[in-house]
Amino acid sequence: MQVFFSKVVCCSVFLIGLFFFGPITTTPFAAENRVGFVDIQKAVISTKEWKKSFEDFKKDFANEKKKIKSRESRIKKMLADLNKQSFVLDPELKKKKEDKFRKEKVAFERYVQDQNAEFGKSEKEMTQKILLKMMKVIQKIGKDKKYTMILEQKVVLYHDKGNDLT
């Protein structure tokens, strides 16, 4: 028991000494560390390439949205016509029109899903392309200005704004 107690005391004294005197002895030998911070999102969206690509993307999206609205109104009109005529139509003809409406509606929904997926993919590719270029620029800045590391600003709870490279 006494041996265990003396080991605990020795370890405690060593750790306390290391805590208080360790930084003093290691500071002169440590290399200077420079840490920079970048808001990647802000940096990417402020580039000319992003702005041009995003404008083109918005135009394409607006055009597609018009096509979808037009197709949607056509399907709504089909439904309204079907509802108006449902009491006077021959059951066989009514069934054919209902089937045609269902097929149109399913095709429309699939088309909208496909377009959403396509635009999502397009936006992701556009962002990825610019992000890769941004990473090369950040690496060059880090190397040229001798930064030890450059971190994404969003993963840091606090940093001095003087170290913001954005």
TANOR-V329924 format. One record per pair of residues at least 12 apart in sequence whose C-alpha atoms are under 10 Angstrom apart, sorted by the first residue. I is the first residue (numbers start at 1). GAP is how many residues later the second one is. Records with the same first field share a line. If there is no record, write none. Layout:
I = GAP ; GAP
This chain:
31 = 117
32 = 114 ; 115 ; 116
33 = 113 ; 114 ; 115 ; 116
34 = 108 ; 111 ; 112 ; 113 ; 114 ; 115 ; 116 ; 129
35 = 107 ; 111 ; 112 ; 113 ; 114 ; 115 ; 116 ; 124 ; 128 ; 129 ; 130
36 = 102 ; 105 ; 106 ; 111 ; 112 ; 113 ; 114 ; 115 ; 116 ; 117 ; 123 ; 124 ; 125 ; 126 ; 127 ; 128 ; 129 ; 130
37 = 101 ; 112 ; 113 ; 114 ; 115 ; 116 ; 117 ; 118 ; 119 ; 122 ; 123 ; 124 ; 125 ; 126 ; 127 ; 128 ; 129
38 = 100 ; 112 ; 113 ; 114 ; 115 ; 116 ; 125 ; 126 ; 127 ; 128
39 = 112 ; 113 ; 114 ; 115 ; 116 ; 125 ; 126 ; 127
40 = 91 ; 94 ; 95 ; 98 ; 111 ; 112 ; 113 ; 114 ; 125 ; 126
41 = 86 ; 90 ; 111 ; 112 ; 113 ; 125
42 = 124
43 = 88 ; 91 ; 122 ; 123
44 = 83 ; 86 ; 87 ; 89 ; 90 ; 91 ; 122
45 = 82 ; 85 ; 86
46 = 120
47 = 83 ; 87
49 = 77 ; 81
50 = 76 ; 77 ; 79 ; 80 ; 81
53 = 70 ; 73 ; 74 ; 77
54 = 69 ; 72 ; 73
57 = 62 ; 65 ; 66 ; 69
58 = 61
60 = 59
61 = 54 ; 55 ; 58
64 = 48 ; 51 ; 52 ; 55
65 = 47 ; 50
68 = 40 ; 41 ; 43 ; 44 ; 47
71 = 33 ; 34 ; 37
72 = 32 ; 33 ; 36 ; 37 ; 40
74 = 30
75 = 26 ; 27 ; 29 ; 30 ; 33
76 = 25 ; 29
78 = 19 ; 20 ; 22 ; 23 ; 26 ; 27
79 = 18 ; 19 ; 22 ; 23 ; 26
81 = 16
82 = 12 ; 15 ; 16 ; 19
83 = 15
86 = 12
138 = 12 ; 13 ; 27 ; 28
141 = 24
142 = 23
150 = 13 ; 14 ; 15
151 = 13 ; 14
152 = 12
153 = 12 ; 13
